[in-house]
Amino acid sequence: MADDRRLLRVSSSLAIPVAELEWRFSRSGGPGGQHANTSDTRVEVRFDIAGSPSLGPRQRARLLERLGPEVRVSAADERSQARNRSLAAERLAGRLASALRIERPRQATRPTKASVRRRLDGKRRQADRKASRRRVDPDH
């Protein structure tokens, strides 16, 4: 989770209080033997984007556009509920951080002379290779 266990650190500009997260626990499938049949180790965490007071208006708008009004993450990888809790929190923070990230627009550039020459040389070699595979016409 986060450094003081009461905040989920998403990015340098966003930390969500753990009280805003809704946790659900259920039985997990997979390995574990008798332990898996009695322990609620699967963790699902839900974050209400639309109703969260810790989001700024621009953050909320971006998250609503990219993720919708709520985001759910689950973890059932480990046999321990505590480890699954931390995994789910990490996945939630990662999903929120990637949705908040602003991609820089690509700047169009011209190819260098050397790269154009290499591309044309490659095309020429490929054409020569294919031409050498053709049958020789006896009339010509």
MITOR-206120 format. One line per field, with one value per atom (N, C-alpha, C, CB): x, y negated, z negated; residue number from 1; residue in three letters. Coordinates in pm, 1 decimal. Each point is the difference from the previous one (the first is absolute). Glycine has a CB too. Layout:
N
east: (X, ...) $
north: (Y, ...) $
up: (Z, ...) $
num: (NUM, ...) $
residu: (ALA, ...) $
//
This chain:
140
east: (83.2, -83.2, 88.0, -182.8, 163.3, 76.7, 88.4, -181.4, 255.4, 96.4, -64.4, 145.1, -253.9, -59.0, -125.4, 93.2, -120.2, -106.3, -141.6, 158.6, -174.5, -133.6, -27.6, 10.9, 91.1, -13.7, 49.4, 28.1, -98.9, 46.0, 63.3, -181.8, 314.0, 72.8, -10.9, 161.3, -227.2, -19.9, 106.3, -247.0, 267.7, 101.8, 47.7, -103.4, 192.9, 50.9, -109.1, 225.3, -327.7, -107.1, -128.4, 97.2, -99.5, -123.0, 29.1, -106.0, 42.7, 2.0, -144.0, 241.2, -290.2, -139.1, -3.8, -62.2, -20.8, -16.0, -57.8, -33.6, 87.8, -43.9, -146.3, 233.6, -284.3, -140.8, -94.3, 67.8, -20.0, -84.4, -9.3, 63.4, 19.6, -1.1, -97.9, 239.7, -310.1, -95.1, 60.8, -202.6, 221.4, 64.7, -103.5, 210.6, -194.5, -83.1, 91.8, -196.2, 160.3, 82.2, -87.5, 153.7, -96.7, -75.4, 97.2, -176.7, 120.4, 82.4, 73.1, -159.2, 282.0, 83.0, 8.9, 131.2, -134.2, 19.9, 147.9, -211.2, 244.0, 139.8, 59.5, 19.4, 114.3, 66.1, -17.4, 164.2, -139.3, -9.0, -53.1, -33.9, -18.3, -48.3, -115.9, 227.9, -229.7, -109.6, -2.6, 14.1, 102.3, 8.4, -86.6, 234.4, -232.7, -72.4, -150.4, 189.3, -234.0, -143.7, -56.6, 25.4, 59.9, -48.8, 37.8, 13.8, 74.3, 49.7, -50.7, 204.0, -242.3, -40.7, 123.4, -234.1, 312.6, 127.2, -9.6, 113.8, -217.3, -15.4, -44.3, -59.2, 124.4, -26.5, -47.7, 174.5, -281.7, -45.9, -9.9, -127.9, 190.5, -5.2, -70.0, 213.5, -301.1, -80.1, 24.4, -176.0, 193.2, 19.7, -103.6, 247.7, -324.2, -105.9, 61.0, -176.5, 201.5, 62.2, -95.6, 138.2, -263.9, -97.7, -23.7, -108.7, 113.6, -32.4, 118.6, -210.6, 331.8, 117.9, 31.5, 88.8, -77.1, 36.5, 149.1, -192.3, 275.8, 144.6, 50.6, 23.2, -109.5, 40.8, -27.0, -46.7, 139.2, -22.3, -92.3, 226.4, -280.4, -95.4, 59.9, -113.9, 238.8, 61.4, 33.5, 93.2, -46.6, 28.6, -128.3, 193.0, -301.4, -127.3, -48.1, -58.9, 68.1, -46.4, 79.5, -67.9, 201.0, 84.0, -30.4, 180.0, -194.7, -28.3, -138.7, 150.5, -249.0, -134.5, 0.1, -100.4, 176.6, 6.2, 66.8, 9.0, 96.8, 77.9, -43.2, 186.3, -241.3, -32.6, -148.2, 227.9, -303.9, -140.4, -20.1, -34.5, -88.1, -31.5, 64.2, -211.4, 252.9, 68.1, 101.2, -202.7, 299.3, 101.6, 10.6, 128.1, -123.4, 11.2, 125.1, -251.4, 319.8, 119.8, -8.0, 139.4, -99.9, -0.6, 135.5, -246.3, 273.3, 125.0, -29.2, 140.5, -101.0, -14.3, 126.5, -251.7, 364.3, 124.1, 63.8, 34.1, -45.5, 69.5, -97.0, 166.8, -111.4, -83.7, -33.0, 102.1, -38.6, -20.2, -88.4, 223.4, -322.2, -87.0, 78.3, -194.9, 288.5, 78.7, 81.6, 11.2, 52.5, 78.3, -91.8, 174.6, -292.8, -94.7, -52.0, -65.7, 49.8, -42.8, 102.3, -123.9, 250.8, 102.9, 13.0, 122.4, -136.7, 2.6, -114.5, 106.1, -225.5, -116.4, 20.1, -150.3, 204.7, 24.3, 102.9, -54.8, 160.9, 101.1, -60.3, 178.1, -260.1, -62.0, -94.3, 17.4, -92.6, -90.5, 80.4, -166.9, 273.0, 83.6, 60.8, 51.3, -6.5, 56.8, -101.1, 160.2, -281.5, -104.1, -39.2, -84.5, 70.8, -34.3, 112.7, -142.5, 267.6, 114.0, 10.3, 119.8, -141.8, 9.5, -114.4, 114.4, -230.9, -112.1, 21.7, -153.8, 228.3, 26.1, 113.5, -80.5, 163.5, 117.1, -42.3, 130.7, -64.0, -28.3, 107.8, -113.2, 71.9, 94.8, 36.6, -95.8, 226.2, 43.3, -28.4, 179.1, -227.8, -22.8, 133.4, -213.1, 212.9, 122.1, 36.5, -53.0, 179.6, 49.9, 47.4, 68.6, -125.2, 39.4, 141.4, -240.8, 323.0, 137.2, 25.9, 77.3, 21.5, 36.5, 103.8, -50.5, 45.6, 103.1, 135.0, -173.1, 280.2, 134.1, 35.7, 70.6, 28.1, 44.1, 51.0, 59.1, 13.6, 57.2, -111.0, 204.3, -311.0, -107.3, -75.8, -21.4, 4.0, -65.0, 86.1, -109.5, 242.7, 90.7, -4.3, 148.5, -146.0, -5.7, -130.4, 144.3, -254.9, -128.9, -0.6, -115.0, 163.7, 1.3, 97.7, -61.8, 176.5, 95.3, -64.1, 194.4, -265.9, -68.1, -104.8, 38.8, -112.9, -101.3, 67.1, -152.8, 266.1, 70.4, 53.3, 62.0, -4.0, 51.2, -113.3, 183.8, -297.3, -114.4, -49.5, -66.0, 61.3, -43.1, 97.3, -109.8, 241.4, 100.7, -13.3, 156.6, -179.2, -13.4, -119.7, 103.2, -214.8, -118.2, 19.6, -143.3, 213.6, 24.0, 87.4, -20.1, 113.3, 88.3, -74.8, 192.8, -309.4, -78.5, -86.9, -0.6, -16.3, -87.3, 64.1, -95.6, 9.8, 53.0, 52.9, -162.0, 262.6, 57.8, -81.5, 232.7, -276.9, -78.9, 95.6, -187.4, 179.5, 95.5, -15.3, 0.2, -113.0, -21.9, 77.7, -230.4, 263.6, 65.0, 144.2, -198.0) $
north: (117.3, -117.3, -124.1, 124.5, -212.3, -123.4, -3.7, -118.5, 7.3, -10.5, 0.8, -125.3, 53.2, -1.4, 85.5, -226.6, 310.7, 101.3, -58.6, 147.1, -277.9, -58.6, -67.5, -32.5, 22.5, -61.9, 96.2, -229.7, 232.3, 75.1, -101.7, 181.3, -176.7, -97.1, 43.2, -54.6, -28.3, 30.2, -69.1, 26.0, -154.2, -76.6, -108.8, 48.0, -132.6, -107.2, -100.3, 28.6, -36.2, -97.6, 63.5, -138.3, 269.6, 64.7, 109.9, -52.7, 39.6, 104.6, 17.4, -53.7, 176.1, 27.8, 57.6, 40.5, -96.0, 61.1, 141.1, -228.5, 322.8, 139.0, 11.9, 77.7, -172.9, 1.8, -15.3, -96.6, 40.6, -16.2, 128.2, -240.9, 338.5, 124.9, 97.4, -35.6, 108.4, 101.0, 137.0, -151.9, 230.1, 131.2, 109.5, -92.0, 197.2, 120.5, 120.8, -113.0, 212.4, 119.8, 120.9, -108.4, 203.5, 120.4, 117.1, -136.2, 252.7, 120.0, -3.6, 132.1, -92.1, -3.4, 139.3, -193.8, 202.2, 127.7, 30.7, -31.5, 147.1, 33.5, 78.4, -202.1, 209.3, 84.8, -51.2, 62.1, 25.9, -40.1, 110.7, -232.0, 336.6, 113.8, -37.2, 94.0, -38.1, -25.2, -145.9, 236.8, -300.3, -140.9, -87.3, 38.8, -8.5, -82.7, 12.7, 26.0, 84.9, 19.2, -75.0, 222.5, -271.4, -65.3, -146.3, 217.3, -265.4, -137.3, -85.9, 84.0, -205.8, -97.6, -77.4, -19.5, 78.6, -61.2, -84.5, 191.0, -173.8, -82.3, -139.0, 202.6, -304.4, -138.0, -78.0, 11.8, -87.3, -90.8, -137.9, 183.8, -281.2, -137.1, -86.2, 31.0, -119.5, -84.8, -144.8, 181.0, -268.3, -142.2, -77.2, 31.7, -116.3, -80.1, -130.6, 102.3, -107.7, -117.9, -118.6, 147.3, -123.1, -109.1, -66.8, 119.2, -43.0, -56.7, -26.6, 115.7, -105.5, -15.4, -147.4, 216.2, -256.0, -138.8, -29.0, -4.7, 108.1, -24.5, -27.6, 145.6, -137.0, -28.2, -145.9, 238.5, -296.8, -134.1, 7.9, -75.6, -37.1, 4.2, 54.7, -193.0, 156.5, 51.0, 147.6, -227.1, 268.7, 141.9, 80.8, -57.9, 9.9, 72.4, 10.9, -81.5, -28.8, 1.3, 100.6, -241.2, 242.3, 92.9, 145.1, -175.3, 203.4, 137.0, 44.9, -33.5, -55.8, 36.9, 30.6, -142.8, 65.4, 21.8, 133.1, -248.1, 282.5, 118.2, 127.0, -151.8, 140.4, 119.9, 13.1, -12.6, -94.4, 5.3, -45.0, 185.8, -172.0, -53.8, 75.4, -75.7, 199.4, 73.5, 95.3, -17.8, 55.7, 93.9, 112.5, -183.4, 307.0, 118.3, 76.9, 13.8, 35.4, 80.3, 117.0, -200.8, 318.9, 115.3, 67.7, 32.2, 42.0, 75.1, 129.6, -211.7, 322.4, 131.7, 81.3, -6.6, -62.3, 66.4, 76.4, -177.9, 122.9, 55.2, 75.4, -186.5, 265.3, 73.3, -84.2, 212.8, -328.0, -86.3, -118.3, 69.1, -98.3, -114.1, -130.7, 127.9, -138.0, -123.3, -27.9, 37.0, 67.0, -20.2, -34.9, 160.9, -98.7, -33.4, -142.8, 242.1, -288.1, -138.3, -97.3, 71.0, -46.3, -91.9, 9.3, 20.6, 99.3, 14.1, -77.7, 226.6, -214.4, -70.2, -151.2, 193.1, -240.2, -143.4, -48.3, 17.1, 60.6, -37.4, -4.8, 103.6, -4.9, 3.6, -118.6, 250.9, -284.8, -114.8, -127.4, 115.1, -133.5, -120.0, -5.6, 3.6, 109.6, 2.7, -33.6, 168.1, -115.2, -27.5, -147.7, 235.9, -291.9, -142.3, -87.1, 49.7, -14.6, -79.4, 2.6, 48.9, 68.1, 5.9, -76.0, 222.0, -224.8, -75.8, -150.5, 191.1, -231.9, -142.9, -51.6, 25.4, 65.9, -39.6, -68.5, 190.7, -299.9, -75.0, 34.4, -189.3, 244.4, 35.8, -125.0, 234.8, -253.4, -111.5, 32.6, -63.0, -33.6, 27.5, 20.4, -136.1, 226.4, 32.6, -114.4, 246.0, -282.1, -101.1, 71.3, -155.8, 118.6, 62.0, -43.8, 7.0, 87.7, -30.6, 61.3, -8.8, -46.7, 54.7, 108.2, -218.9, 325.0, 103.2, -54.5, 178.9, -129.4, -45.6, 57.4, -15.1, -47.7, 48.7, 142.9, -234.4, 262.4, 134.1, 104.4, -100.9, 68.3, 98.3, 22.0, -67.9, -38.2, 14.9, 88.9, -228.0, 203.9, 80.3, 146.8, -201.3, 227.6, 138.4, 67.6, -64.4, -8.0, 58.4, 35.0, -132.3, 42.0, 25.8, 111.5, -238.9, 243.8, 109.1, 134.6, -155.4, 160.6, 123.4, 41.8, -60.0, -38.5, 31.6, 53.3, -179.5, 117.7, 42.2, 142.6, -239.9, 269.4, 136.2, 101.9, -94.6, 61.5, 92.6, 21.4, -75.8, -30.8, 12.4, 86.3, -225.3, 204.9, 81.5, 147.1, -198.6, 223.3, 138.1, 66.9, -63.9, -7.7, 59.2, 16.0, -101.9, 6.3, 8.9, 121.2, -251.3, 285.2, 114.0, 133.2, -134.3, 134.5, 123.2, 26.3, -32.8, -69.1, 16.3, 91.9, -227.5, 292.0, 84.0, -89.7, 186.7, -138.9, -73.9, 32.1, 3.1, -104.6, 18.9, 25.0, -148.5, 266.2, 29.8, -90.7, 233.7, -300.7, -85.9, -132.0, 102.9, -144.0, -129.2, 9.4, -78.5) $
up: (0.0, 0.0, 0.0, -120.3, 25.6, -2.3, -123.5, 127.2, -136.9, -107.0, -138.8, 156.6, -179.5, -133.5, -10.3, -29.5, 126.1, -1.3, -0.8, -119.4, 114.1, 3.7, 133.5, -246.7, 330.5, 131.4, 106.5, -99.5, 211.5, 117.2, 93.6, -22.8, 34.7, 82.1, 145.9, -190.3, 271.5, 141.6, 84.3, -38.8, 13.6, 71.6, -94.7, 229.8, -181.2, -86.1, -35.0, 102.8, -19.3, -24.9, -54.0, 181.6, -200.9, -45.7, -100.7, 218.9, -335.4, -102.2, -46.9, -73.7, 76.3, -35.3, -140.9, 243.2, -331.2, -132.2, 14.2, -104.3, 29.5, 8.1, -40.2, -49.0, -28.3, -41.6, 120.0, -221.9, 331.6, 119.3, 82.8, 4.1, -34.9, 75.4, -63.9, 70.7, 12.3, -48.3, 27.7, 41.7, -147.6, 10.2, -10.4, -98.8, 180.2, -9.8, 1.0, 115.8, -193.9, -9.4, 30.5, -171.4, 244.1, 34.3, 10.6, 122.8, -106.2, 12.9, 133.1, -144.9, 140.9, 118.9, 60.0, -92.5, 225.1, 67.0, 8.8, 131.0, -79.7, 20.5, -114.5, 135.8, -144.1, -98.0, -142.8, 175.5, -270.6, -139.9, -87.7, 73.9, -16.7, -78.7, -89.8, 6.3, -126.9, -92.7, -43.6, -78.4, 75.7, -39.8, 92.4, -89.6, 221.2, 97.0, -17.5, 159.8, -215.9, -14.6, -120.5, 108.2, -196.3, -120.8, -8.4, -111.6, 197.0, -12.0, 114.4, -117.7, 83.0, 101.4, 43.7, -98.4, 190.1, 37.3, 126.1, -107.0, 186.3, 120.7, -43.6, 144.6, -89.6, -40.2, 121.7, -184.1, 166.8, 104.1, -63.1, 124.5, -61.3, -50.9, 104.0, -135.8, 87.7, 86.9, -39.5, 30.5, 69.4, -25.5, 78.8, -41.3, -28.8, 60.9, 51.3, -153.4, 282.8, 59.6, -4.6, 149.7, -116.8, 9.4, -135.2, 190.7, -300.2, -130.2, -89.7, 20.1, 30.7, -84.7, -25.8, 90.0, -217.6, -30.5, 14.3, -153.8, 166.2, 6.9, 141.2, -197.5, 297.1, 137.8, 34.3, 64.6, 9.5, 52.9, 120.7, -82.8, 126.9, 112.3, 129.2, -103.4, 132.8, 123.6, -12.5, 46.6, -165.0, -21.8, 12.8, -151.7, 90.1, 6.0, 144.7, -231.5, 307.1, 139.1, 83.1, -21.1, 2.1, 77.4, -37.3, 14.0, -144.7, -43.1, 44.9, -197.1, 189.1, 46.1, 148.8, -179.1, 254.6, 145.3, 33.4, 34.8, -109.1, 35.7, -71.2, 42.4, -163.8, -77.6, -34.4, -92.2, 103.7, -37.6, -144.1, 163.3, -215.9, -132.5, -116.1, 97.4, -75.9, -106.0, 62.3, -150.7, 69.8, 47.0, -102.2, 123.5, -74.0, -85.8, 38.6, -26.9, -76.2, 20.6, -96.2, 74.5, -27.3, -89.9, 2.3, 36.6, -144.0, -9.8, -72.8, -0.6, 60.7, -62.2, 24.9, 30.1, -10.7, 38.6, -115.6, 169.3, -288.5, -115.7, -89.8, 11.0, -103.9, -94.8, -122.2, 79.3, -91.8, -115.8, 37.6, -93.2, 9.6, 26.5, -7.0, -92.5, 0.1, -14.2, 125.2, -246.8, 301.6, 122.8, 116.2, -82.6, 89.4, 106.9, -15.9, 16.6, -141.5, -23.0, 55.9, -206.0, 176.0, 49.8, 151.5, -217.8, 274.1, 146.7, 65.3, -25.5, -30.9, 55.9, -9.8, -63.9, -48.6, -16.0, 102.1, -245.5, 266.9, 99.8, 139.9, -142.9, 175.8, 133.3, 19.6, 0.7, -106.3, 8.7, 22.4, -150.5, 72.9, 14.7, 140.2, -247.3, 299.0, 134.3, 107.7, -80.1, 64.4, 99.4, -2.0, -23.8, -96.4, -11.2, 54.3, -201.0, 169.0, 46.8, 151.7, -213.6, 274.1, 146.8, 66.7, -19.0, -45.8, 57.3, -14.5, -53.1, -48.5, -20.6, 88.2, -234.3, 285.2, 77.5, 129.8, -99.5, 130.5, 122.3, 101.8, -128.8, 241.9, 105.2, 80.1, 13.2, 5.6, 83.2, 146.1, -167.6, 243.8, 142.3, 72.1, -6.0, 101.9, 72.5, 93.9, -15.3, 14.3, 92.2, 127.3, -192.5, 305.3, 126.3, 36.3, 76.9, -35.7, 41.1, 136.7, -241.0, 309.2, 130.7, -19.9, 115.1, -32.7, -11.4, 45.4, 37.6, -97.6, 38.7, 137.3, -243.9, 307.3, 131.6, -10.7, 69.1, -176.8, -17.4, -14.6, -108.9, 34.3, -17.9, 131.0, -241.8, 320.5, 130.8, 89.4, -22.3, 20.4, 81.8, -43.2, 33.5, -165.3, -49.2, 42.2, -195.8, 186.7, 38.5, 148.7, -181.1, 266.4, 144.0, 36.5, 39.4, -111.1, 24.9, -34.7, -48.0, -60.8, -40.8, 102.9, -240.5, 289.2, 102.2, 127.4, -94.4, 129.8, 120.7, -16.2, 48.1, -164.9, -25.3, 6.0, -144.0, 86.2, 0.9, 143.5, -232.9, 313.3, 139.7, 79.5, -14.3, -8.3, 69.8, -40.1, 8.9, -139.4, -48.6, 67.9, -223.2, 231.5, 63.4, 150.6, -178.3, 239.2, 145.2, 31.4, 21.7, -109.3, 26.4, -10.6, -86.9, 25.7, -12.6, 122.4, -246.1, 331.2, 116.6, 101.6, -37.6, 115.8, 108.1, 110.4, -55.0, 120.3, 110.8, 124.5, -104.6, 174.0, 120.8, 116.1, -88.2, 158.4, 107.4, 121.4, -78.2, 94.9, 118.1, -14.5, 33.7, -152.8, -18.4, -15.8, -98.2) $
num: (1, 1, 1, 1, 2, 2, 2, 2, 3, 3, 3, 3, 4, 4, 4, 4, 5, 5, 5, 5, 6, 6, 6, 6, 7, 7, 7, 7, 8, 8, 8, 8, 9, 9, 9, 9, 10, 10, 10, 10, 11, 11, 11, 11, 12, 12, 12, 12, 13, 13, 13, 13, 14, 14, 14, 14, 15, 15, 15, 15, 16, 16, 16, 16, 17, 17, 17, 17, 18, 18, 18, 18, 19, 19, 19, 19, 20, 20, 20, 20, 21, 21, 21, 21, 22, 22, 22, 22, 23, 23, 23, 23, 24, 24, 24, 24, 25, 25, 25, 25, 26, 26, 26, 26, 27, 27, 27, 27, 28, 28, 28, 28, 29, 29, 29, 29, 30, 30, 30, 30, 31, 31, 31, 31, 32, 32, 32, 32, 33, 33, 33, 33, 34, 34, 34, 34, 35, 35, 35, 35, 36, 36, 36, 36, 37, 37, 37, 37, 38, 38, 38, 38, 39, 39, 39, 39, 40, 40, 40, 40, 41, 41, 41, 41, 42, 42, 42, 42, 43, 43, 43, 43, 44, 44, 44, 44, 45, 45, 45, 45, 46, 46, 46, 46, 47, 47, 47, 47, 48, 48, 48, 48, 49, 49, 49, 49, 50, 50, 50, 50, 51, 51, 51, 51, 52, 52, 52, 52, 53, 53, 53, 53, 54, 54, 54, 54, 55, 55, 55, 55, 56, 56, 56, 56, 57, 57, 57, 57, 58, 58, 58, 58, 59, 59, 59, 59, 60, 60, 60, 60, 61, 61, 61, 61, 62, 62, 62, 62, 63, 63, 63, 63, 64, 64, 64, 64, 65, 65, 65, 65, 66, 66, 66, 66, 67, 67, 67, 67, 68, 68, 68, 68, 69, 69, 69, 69, 70, 70, 70, 70, 71, 71, 71, 71, 72, 72, 72, 72, 73, 73, 73, 73, 74, 74, 74, 74, 75, 75, 75, 75, 76, 76, 76, 76, 77, 77, 77, 77, 78, 78, 78, 78, 79, 79, 79, 79, 80, 80, 80, 80, 81, 81, 81, 81, 82, 82, 82, 82, 83, 83, 83, 83, 84, 84, 84, 84, 85, 85, 85, 85, 86, 86, 86, 86, 87, 87, 87, 87, 88, 88, 88, 88, 89, 89, 89, 89, 90, 90, 90, 90, 91, 91, 91, 91, 92, 92, 92, 92, 93, 93, 93, 93, 94, 94, 94, 94, 95, 95, 95, 95, 96, 96, 96, 96, 97, 97, 97, 97, 98, 98, 98, 98, 99, 99, 99, 99, 100, 100, 100, 100, 101, 101, 101, 101, 102, 102, 102, 102, 103, 103, 103, 103, 104, 104, 104, 104, 105, 105, 105, 105, 106, 106, 106, 106, 107, 107, 107, 107, 108, 108, 108, 108, 109, 109, 109, 109, 110, 110, 110, 110, 111, 111, 111, 111, 112, 112, 112, 112, 113, 113, 113, 113, 114, 114, 114, 114, 115, 115, 115, 115, 116, 116, 116, 116, 117, 117, 117, 117, 118, 118, 118, 118, 119, 119, 119, 119, 120, 120, 120, 120, 121, 121, 121, 121, 122, 122, 122, 122, 123, 123, 123, 123, 124, 124, 124, 124, 125, 125, 125, 125, 126, 126, 126, 126, 127, 127, 127, 127, 128, 128, 128, 128, 129, 129, 129, 129, 130, 130, 130, 130, 131, 131, 131, 131, 132, 132, 132, 132, 133, 133, 133, 133, 134, 134, 134, 134, 135, 135, 135, 135, 136, 136, 136, 136, 137, 137, 137, 137, 138, 138, 138, 138, 139, 139, 139, 139, 140, 140, 140, 140) $
residu: (MET, MET, MET, MET, ALA, ALA, ALA, ALA, ASP, ASP, ASP, ASP, ASP, ASP, ASP, ASP, ARG, ARG, ARG, ARG, ARG, ARG, ARG, ARG, LEU, LEU, LEU, LEU, LEU, LEU, LEU, LEU, ARG, ARG, ARG, ARG, VAL, VAL, VAL, VAL, SER, SER, SER, SER, SER, SER, SER, SER, SER, SER, SER, SER, LEU, LEU, LEU, LEU, ALA, ALA, ALA, ALA, ILE, ILE, ILE, ILE, PRO, PRO, PRO, PRO, VAL, VAL, VAL, VAL, ALA, ALA, ALA, ALA, GLU, GLU, GLU, GLU, LEU, LEU, LEU, LEU, GLU, GLU, GLU, GLU, TRP, TRP, TRP, TRP, ARG, ARG, ARG, ARG, PHE, PHE, PHE, PHE, SER, SER, SER, SER, ARG, ARG, ARG, ARG, SER, SER, SER, SER, GLY, GLY, GLY, GLY, GLY, GLY, GLY, GLY, PRO, PRO, PRO, PRO, GLY, GLY, GLY, GLY, GLY, GLY, GLY, GLY, GLN, GLN, GLN, GLN, HIS, HIS, HIS, HIS, ALA, ALA, ALA, ALA, ASN, ASN, ASN, ASN, THR, THR, THR, THR, SER, SER, SER, SER, ASP, ASP, ASP, ASP, THR, THR, THR, THR, ARG, ARG, ARG, ARG, VAL, VAL, VAL, VAL, GLU, GLU, GLU, GLU, VAL, VAL, VAL, VAL, ARG, ARG, ARG, ARG, PHE, PHE, PHE, PHE, ASP, ASP, ASP, ASP, ILE, ILE, ILE, ILE, ALA, ALA, ALA, ALA, GLY, GLY, GLY, GLY, SER, SER, SER, SER, PRO, PRO, PRO, PRO, SER, SER, SER, SER, LEU, LEU, LEU, LEU, GLY, GLY, GLY, GLY, PRO, PRO, PRO, PRO, ARG, ARG, ARG, ARG, GLN, GLN, GLN, GLN, ARG, ARG, ARG, ARG, ALA, ALA, ALA, ALA, ARG, ARG, ARG, ARG, LEU, LEU, LEU, LEU, LEU, LEU, LEU, LEU, GLU, GLU, GLU, GLU, ARG, ARG, ARG, ARG, LEU, LEU, LEU, LEU, GLY, GLY, GLY, GLY, PRO, PRO, PRO, PRO, GLU, GLU, GLU, GLU, VAL, VAL, VAL, VAL, ARG, ARG, ARG, ARG, VAL, VAL, VAL, VAL, SER, SER, SER, SER, ALA, ALA, ALA, ALA, ALA, ALA, ALA, ALA, ASP, ASP, ASP, ASP, GLU, GLU, GLU, GLU, ARG, ARG, ARG, ARG, SER, SER, SER, SER, GLN, GLN, GLN, GLN, ALA, ALA, ALA, ALA, ARG, ARG, ARG, ARG, ASN, ASN, ASN, ASN, ARG, ARG, ARG, ARG, SER, SER, SER, SER, LEU, LEU, LEU, LEU, ALA, ALA, ALA, ALA, ALA, ALA, ALA, ALA, GLU, GLU, GLU, GLU, ARG, ARG, ARG, ARG, LEU, LEU, LEU, LEU, ALA, ALA, ALA, ALA, GLY, GLY, GLY, GLY, ARG, ARG, ARG, ARG, LEU, LEU, LEU, LEU, ALA, ALA, ALA, ALA, SER, SER, SER, SER, ALA, ALA, ALA, ALA, LEU, LEU, LEU, LEU, ARG, ARG, ARG, ARG, ILE, ILE, ILE, ILE, GLU, GLU, GLU, GLU, ARG, ARG, ARG, ARG, PRO, PRO, PRO, PRO, ARG, ARG, ARG, ARG, GLN, GLN, GLN, GLN, ALA, ALA, ALA, ALA, THR, THR, THR, THR, ARG, ARG, ARG, ARG, PRO, PRO, PRO, PRO, THR, THR, THR, THR, LYS, LYS, LYS, LYS, ALA, ALA, ALA, ALA, SER, SER, SER, SER, VAL, VAL, VAL, VAL, ARG, ARG, ARG, ARG, ARG, ARG, ARG, ARG, ARG, ARG, ARG, ARG, LEU, LEU, LEU, LEU, ASP, ASP, ASP, ASP, GLY, GLY, GLY, GLY, LYS, LYS, LYS, LYS, ARG, ARG, ARG, ARG, ARG, ARG, ARG, ARG, GLN, GLN, GLN, GLN, ALA, ALA, ALA, ALA, ASP, ASP, ASP, ASP, ARG, ARG, ARG, ARG, LYS, LYS, LYS, LYS, ALA, ALA, ALA, ALA, SER, SER, SER, SER, ARG, ARG, ARG, ARG, ARG, ARG, ARG, ARG, ARG, ARG, ARG, ARG, VAL, VAL, VAL, VAL, ASP, ASP, ASP, ASP, PRO, PRO, PRO, PRO, ASP, ASP, ASP, ASP, HIS, HIS, HIS, HIS) $
//
